[in-house]
Amino acid sequence: MASHPIYQFYAELSDFTPKIWRRFQVSNHITPARLCYIIQVLFEMEASHLMALEVPLESGNIFLRFEIIDEYCENFHGPHRDVRVFDATRGNLRQLGLEVGSRLNFNYDFGDDWWVMLTLEKILKDKDLPTRELPRILNGAGHGIVEDCGGPGGLAKLARAFGKKKGADYKQYSSWLGIKDLDINSFDLDDMNFRLKKIPRIYKQVYEDHLIPTKRSCDLIDRKYLGKSQQ
């Protein structure tokens, strides 16, 4: 049973239209790092880059920033921001003191600079909900990102190319991704819930244990279970 309170978030990919968004639930007992892995799965990110979760304090000028602390990685937050860095693998969401309406910012791939903005919509209890059902997604819209495409601007260009299905850009993107079709508006609720139960643990192994995903894990991430690779 879900003995811990459940946090319901609304999450939206920044700087892209049409909106790509998700509404999902997690236990408040998970680490900030696990929330990051869940967000990655929800938005088609593949644990290939650095990431951070930011929690703005009430003043709006100070940010708590949760990262995977690695002595070999530089700190990438802006020099003119008051940022307090913490280990994302320690503690849990409950300890962040979040309330309904609290906002969080998730940053992935500091080169392409993807941002997902989250709002805590509800804090609820459901003792009849089996713990194994969390995390779960309730609804959403849009495909998600495409790795290394150049951020929101690159994704928009890619979406236009696949919408036309002709021209130099389409040929280039199709060859690069190894696919002929990509519907940026596609969203499969059942498939996403299936992935939420399987993939976060793989991403934990990548970031925290520094393990290279097995072929079986890569096939899962690439949706080989559907009979073809999809981005």
HUJOTA-V22086 format. One record per residue. N is the residue number from 0. RES is the residue in three letters. SS is DSSP state (H for helix, E for strand, - for the rest). PHI is phi in degrees with one decimal (NA if undefined). D_LAST is the distance of its C-alpha to the last C-alpha in Angstrom with 2 decimals. Layout:
N;RES;SS;PHI;D_LAST  N;RES;SS;PHI;D_LAST
This chain:
0;MET;-;NA;34.37  1;ALA;-;-79.6;32.80  2;SER;-;-78.0;35.78  3;HIS;-;-96.6;34.27  4;PRO;-;-55.5;33.66  5;ILE;E;-105.3;30.23  6;TYR;E;-99.4;28.56  7;GLN;E;-106.0;26.63  8;PHE;E;-111.7;24.43  9;TYR;E;-107.9;22.98  10;ALA;E;-127.1;20.14  11;GLU;E;-140.0;18.89  12;LEU;E;-70.3;16.73  13;SER;-;-80.2;19.43  14;ASP;-;62.1;20.10  15;PHE;-;-143.8;17.61  16;THR;-;-130.8;18.50  17;PRO;-;-65.9;18.01  18;LYS;-;-58.4;18.03  19;ILE;-;-113.8;15.10  20;TRP;E;-142.5;17.09  21;ARG;E;-143.5;17.70  22;ARG;E;-120.5;21.02  23;PHE;E;-146.5;21.34  24;GLN;E;-126.0;24.15  25;VAL;E;-139.9;24.95  26;SER;E;-72.6;28.23  27;ASN;-;-77.9;30.18  28;HIS;-;-95.5;30.98  29;ILE;-;-80.9;27.66  30;THR;-;-75.3;27.48  31;PRO;H;-56.5;25.92  32;ALA;H;-61.9;23.60  33;ARG;H;-64.7;22.35  34;LEU;H;-59.5;21.80  35;CYS;H;-62.2;19.63  36;TYR;H;-64.9;17.49  37;ILE;H;-63.7;17.27  38;ILE;H;-61.2;16.26  39;GLN;H;-58.9;13.45  40;VAL;H;-61.0;12.10  41;LEU;H;-62.3;12.82  42;PHE;-;-113.6;10.94  43;GLU;-;63.2;7.68  44;MET;-;-89.0;9.73  45;GLU;-;-119.8;10.07  46;ALA;-;56.6;13.85  47;SER;-;-104.8;13.99  48;HIS;-;-143.2;16.56  49;LEU;-;-67.3;19.73  50;MET;E;-150.4;19.94  51;ALA;E;-158.2;22.88  52;LEU;E;-115.5;24.08  53;GLU;E;-112.4;26.98  54;VAL;E;-120.5;29.66  55;PRO;E;-69.1;32.06  56;LEU;-;-80.5;35.65  57;GLU;-;-57.0;37.94  58;SER;-;-65.5;39.31  59;GLY;-;82.3;35.90  60;ASN;-;-102.8;36.89  61;ILE;E;-120.8;36.08  62;PHE;E;-122.7;32.70  63;LEU;E;-88.4;32.12  64;ARG;E;-118.3;29.16  65;PHE;E;-106.0;27.62  66;GLU;E;-131.1;26.00  67;ILE;-;-81.4;25.62  68;ILE;-;-72.2;28.95  69;ASP;-;-139.6;28.89  70;GLU;-;-63.7;31.94  71;TYR;-;-93.3;29.96  72;CYS;-;-105.9;27.83  73;GLU;-;-80.2;29.33  74;ASN;-;-88.5;29.55  75;PHE;-;-103.8;27.48  76;HIS;-;-73.1;28.92  77;GLY;-;-60.5;31.01  78;PRO;-;-69.3;34.63  79;HIS;-;-101.8;36.11  80;ARG;-;-114.8;34.66  81;ASP;E;-87.9;36.42  82;VAL;E;-120.6;33.81  83;ARG;E;-106.2;34.74  84;VAL;E;-93.1;32.32  85;PHE;E;-130.7;32.04  86;ASP;E;-77.3;30.39  87;ALA;-;-68.5;27.40  88;THR;-;-87.2;28.05  89;ARG;-;-108.9;31.53  90;GLY;-;73.5;32.88  91;ASN;-;-146.1;31.13  92;LEU;H;-63.3;30.19  93;ARG;H;-56.5;33.63  94;GLN;H;-73.3;35.28  95;LEU;H;-80.2;33.63  96;GLY;-;69.5;35.99  97;LEU;-;-72.2;33.43  98;GLU;-;-127.1;34.83  99;VAL;-;-56.5;33.56  100;GLY;-;99.8;32.41  101;SER;-;-61.4;31.51  102;ARG;E;-115.7;28.65  103;LEU;E;-131.5;26.29  104;ASN;E;-124.4;23.94  105;PHE;E;-109.7;20.89  106;ASN;E;-115.4;20.04  107;TYR;E;-133.0;17.08  108;ASP;-;60.5;16.95  109;PHE;-;-70.4;20.41  110;GLY;-;-87.2;19.64  111;ASP;-;-67.8;16.88  112;ASP;-;60.6;18.77  113;TRP;E;-78.8;16.57  114;TRP;E;-127.7;18.91  115;VAL;E;-119.3;18.66  116;MET;E;-98.6;22.09  117;LEU;E;-116.4;23.36  118;THR;E;-126.4;26.54  119;LEU;E;-78.1;28.33  120;GLU;E;-85.5;29.28  121;LYS;E;-146.1;31.24  122;ILE;E;-122.1;32.86  123;LEU;E;-138.6;33.81  124;LYS;-;-124.1;35.10  125;ASP;-;-144.3;34.39  126;LYS;-;-67.9;36.42  127;ASP;-;-86.8;35.46  128;LEU;-;-84.8;31.73  129;PRO;-;-61.3;30.92  130;THR;H;-56.5;29.50  131;ARG;H;-65.1;26.83  132;GLU;H;-79.8;25.32  133;LEU;-;-105.0;24.38  134;PRO;-;-73.3;22.01  135;ARG;E;-144.9;21.04  136;ILE;E;-105.0;19.37  137;LEU;E;-93.1;21.68  138;ASN;E;-166.3;19.77  139;GLY;E;175.1;17.37  140;ALA;E;-156.6;15.67  141;GLY;-;89.8;12.62  142;HIS;-;-71.9;8.88  143;GLY;-;127.0;9.13  144;ILE;-;-86.2;8.68  145;VAL;-;-122.1;6.74  146;GLU;-;-57.3;8.65  147;ASP;-;61.9;11.79  148;CYS;-;-90.8;11.65  149;GLY;-;105.6;15.13  150;GLY;H;81.2;15.13  151;PRO;H;-56.0;15.71  152;GLY;H;-65.0;17.44  153;GLY;H;-66.3;14.79  154;LEU;H;-65.8;12.21  155;ALA;H;-64.0;15.02  156;LYS;H;-64.5;15.63  157;LEU;H;-63.4;12.13  158;ALA;H;-63.1;12.32  159;ARG;H;-64.2;15.78  160;ALA;H;-63.6;14.94  161;PHE;H;-72.2;12.55  162;GLY;H;-68.3;15.24  163;LYS;H;-82.3;17.87  164;LYS;-;56.9;16.20  165;LYS;-;-163.7;18.90  166;GLY;-;97.9;20.35  167;ALA;H;-64.1;19.89  168;ASP;H;-63.2;17.02  169;TYR;H;-62.3;14.99  170;LYS;H;-62.0;16.00  171;GLN;H;-65.0;15.21  172;TYR;H;-67.0;11.63  173;SER;H;-62.6;11.05  174;SER;H;-67.4;12.83  175;TRP;H;-63.5;11.22  176;LEU;H;-85.8;7.55  177;GLY;-;73.3;9.22  178;ILE;-;-136.4;8.23  179;LYS;-;-103.2;10.88  180;ASP;-;-131.3;9.67  181;LEU;-;-150.7;7.63  182;ASP;-;-98.2;9.85  183;ILE;-;-66.9;10.04  184;ASN;-;-95.1;12.69  185;SER;-;-72.4;11.13  186;PHE;-;-160.2;12.07  187;ASP;-;-121.2;13.17  188;LEU;H;-62.4;15.98  189;ASP;H;-64.1;16.83  190;ASP;H;-63.9;13.49  191;MET;H;-65.7;13.28  192;ASN;H;-65.3;16.87  193;PHE;H;-60.8;16.27  194;ARG;H;-67.8;13.74  195;LEU;H;-63.7;16.29  196;LYS;H;-83.9;18.89  197;LYS;H;-111.2;17.22  198;ILE;-;-86.3;15.02  199;PRO;H;-52.4;17.40  200;ARG;H;-66.5;19.89  201;ILE;H;-66.3;17.58  202;TYR;H;-67.1;17.05  203;LYS;H;-61.0;20.82  204;GLN;H;-63.1;21.49  205;VAL;H;-67.8;19.55  206;TYR;H;-79.8;21.30  207;GLU;-;-95.0;24.61  208;ASP;-;-103.4;25.35  209;HIS;-;56.7;23.76  210;LEU;-;-100.0;22.41  211;ILE;-;-82.0;19.77  212;PRO;-;-57.9;17.33  213;THR;-;-71.7;18.48  214;LYS;H;-59.0;16.72  215;ARG;H;-61.9;16.79  216;SER;H;-66.4;15.14  217;CYS;H;-63.2;12.34  218;ASP;H;-63.0;11.91  219;LEU;H;-66.5;11.93  220;ILE;H;-60.3;9.31  221;ASP;-;-84.2;6.96  222;ARG;-;62.1;8.43  223;LYS;H;-66.0;10.83  224;TYR;H;-66.2;13.30  225;LEU;H;-88.5;12.10  226;GLY;-;95.8;13.12  227;LYS;-;-159.1;10.02  228;SER;-;-79.2;6.80  229;GLN;-;-127.0;3.75  230;GLN;-;-87.9;0.00
